[in-house]
Amino acid sequence: QVQLVESGGGLVQAGGSLRLSCAASGRTSSRYAMGWFRQAPGKEREFVATISWRTGAWYTYYADSVKGRFTISRDNAKNTVYLQMNNLKPEDTAVYYCAARPLTTSYSPQDYDYWGQGTQVTVSS
């Protein structure tokens, strides 16, 4: 079992920045792919970013809507994954979830085994 706890959400004006954190505990491993997803009211949960270890290197992937503005990173010593969000827009408003799955990454939320409780991000115009 892996437990995930997100933090760092809040209210910010458009153009501002936030950094989300996801602390992992339990059967954690650097071989777990970690992802960030978000869900706005009335919408399906969507992929934001993911980071995974493959063939000796870290690989990161981003949704087109956040590419160039968001950065995913991880600190394995602290068992923590981060999502640095810059130049935030009102359409980034959502509950942000951290998720984990063994080994390979995926863009689909259905492929992830473990989820945090979510943290609210609200961007005002």
Secondary structure, DSSP 4 states (H G I P E B T S, - for coil): -EEEEEE--EEEETT--EEEEEEEEES--TTEEEEEEEE-TTS--EEEEEEEEETTEEEEEE-TTTTTTEEEEEEGGGTEEEEEE-S--GGG-EEEEEEEEESS--S-GGG--EE---EEEEEE-
